[in-house]
Amino acid sequence: MVSLLTIPIDDTLKILQGLLTPVIAVITCYIAWQQWKTNQGKLNFDRYEKRLKVYKEVINFIAIGIREADYKNEELITFKPKVSEADFLFGAEISEYIDELQQRAVNLSRWNKEYKDDTQPKSKGYDHNKIVEEMHKELKWISSQFEQSRKLFKKYLDVT
């Protein structure tokens, strides 16, 4: 076996110079891989932040419905734009869920507008029981959505 000490110094330098290029290439590849991993981590974090924002808007919208038992026109109009990124951040089931939540909120608001108490004049064909029943149905559905939304969003927001 020949050691570097027995090879003349000029030959040793040539060997080391020849090894330098592959070593630099390996180090460069390692750095590039580390940068790629870091960028992937940042992308995942940014996506998580955007998904969490949509989830919080959904929860806030549900909370308004439960607290007020109704929705103001402004809340109904601004909800969809606040969660518009959902189409690009989640699967189709989330967009469908948001659409249903919006529709149920619109229904609840409509029934609330049709509702008349005992002091208000009632139009011909007014069916108080039907209106109260429909209001109750929509409010009951909206009230049950905290758990449902948590289940739907969990697979996109779980960090375990």
Steps between C-alpha positions, in 0.01 A plus 500: 500500500632837401452791740488866408830550681690277258357671189691806386342830610409606143304179444330538842386853409364380167301224675361745757410748224317223317305411816412862573246534217287197603512610867379849403226344285381281788498797741310713246241226452458468877449877538248503214310211659493680837367816332233298323394343833488845663289639215262204522464560874424869441248413230326256735496758779356769271234259376415405858462868596262563211298188578477597866372844402218341297415266788485790745267692269270197478497459879435871546211484252347205685542682832317806368208281394481331836539821700254710297273223369514701178742655253517860386518566126857629538609174665339296224660711227851509648528135605574352157772751408668437836524127427546519123848344519343174619452387140879498454614388846269206571327214330154535348327386821599823678369723221176302496474529878554877488233529230254305713583706808442819302170370362376395844591841638309670216202274573510586870514869418210469256282320757588763760388774261169322439439443871226711659428510872154549653520879481572516126241478225519177306462472126251268335632144494743562788579166666656574837567137591677428173722806534592419859566138405727600210687754715552231763618246241762737354618624839529145629712405197725804535538434874629152429773622265781567747574129524428432133734774381773381736474151352505626140795737547702266724670310220625831355605659830629205703868555580567170679 
